[in-house]
Amino acid sequence: MQCAKVSSLFLLFLISFPLVQSAAIADEAIRAADVEQFAKLARVVVQQPITETATKPLSEALDILLNASAAICRSSPAITPEQLMRRLEPFKRRLDPDKKAIGEMDAGWFRIESARQGSRRAIAVTMGAVSRLRVVDEANGQSIEVAKPMQWLYRYRQHPQFASDGSLLIISDSVQDAGVRVGLRIDLLRQAGKSYQVQQTIKRLFVLDNDFPALNGDRLVVRSVDTPQAILTSQADQHFSRIEEFEITGSGVRTVRTRVLDPELRAVDAWLLAARRTRFPDAIQALARKRITGGTLLNDCSLRPKGFDTVEATVEFDSAKFRFTLRKVDGAYRVLSVKSVS
């Protein structure tokens, strides 16, 4: 499982560097006792699997990082996430004394993300395969409670962003060891009384080559990929993409517009699914079933116009190539004819 891999790597990283006594910490926002306690907790954390259920040692380690981050942010309100990570270097050095700086490649060890609007500061820490969110009012130093899902979000890194209306949008990407595609989770939180509650959750599949979604005022543009029904695509393949624009409103996240890409290939996908499911396939359906199995990977799709509302799609798979003639009817493509060209 992914969490086991994360935990194993975490343990290997820890035991590779002997622990040493903490040096004096110049940063007044960080207490030496907290750094020492964090190191002790980390030694326990790596020996336990990280699961959906919160565990005390990891919870305490997350809270130490959140407390230190909140103290630093309160003393330096204009601090950037990158500067904050550098200020948290004593925690890193306590576990890895030979390191002189926290680099991007070490972000999996622990990573802090933050956002600020007015006196409100949202801070999210990811450690291993879990993340935790805290919202602090820097005017008085008091924490504002957040909903339980965001206090222990398993297998997701949280990236907080404030909307123009004061609501809190948490865009999270899934924690995994490798792969170009990741799960994307969007949670809208609103303050209700003395706590932030999750009003709405949206989930998508994200390709890392795309720009990470960023909130602009009350608008959010998300590019994701749909999972085809019959066609197998690679991790890096961006066919079956969709581009959605959302608006943050009082009633939740509202879809403003959606652009679905690859309508021709989607029609081919639907035809292949029907060919696999029919009880009495015709000759071309039978051939497609034989040559384009569930494990046959899509290589390419090229299009050539054939007249008004008609297009020819040449679809190439690992071991087969088919040519589809499609016509747009009532805004959607339908397959008129199919032939094998290989």
Order of alpha helices (4+ residues) and beta strands (2+ residues): alpha-alpha-alpha-alpha-alpha-beta-beta-beta-beta-alpha-beta-beta-beta-beta-beta-beta-beta-beta-beta-alpha-alpha-beta-beta-beta-beta
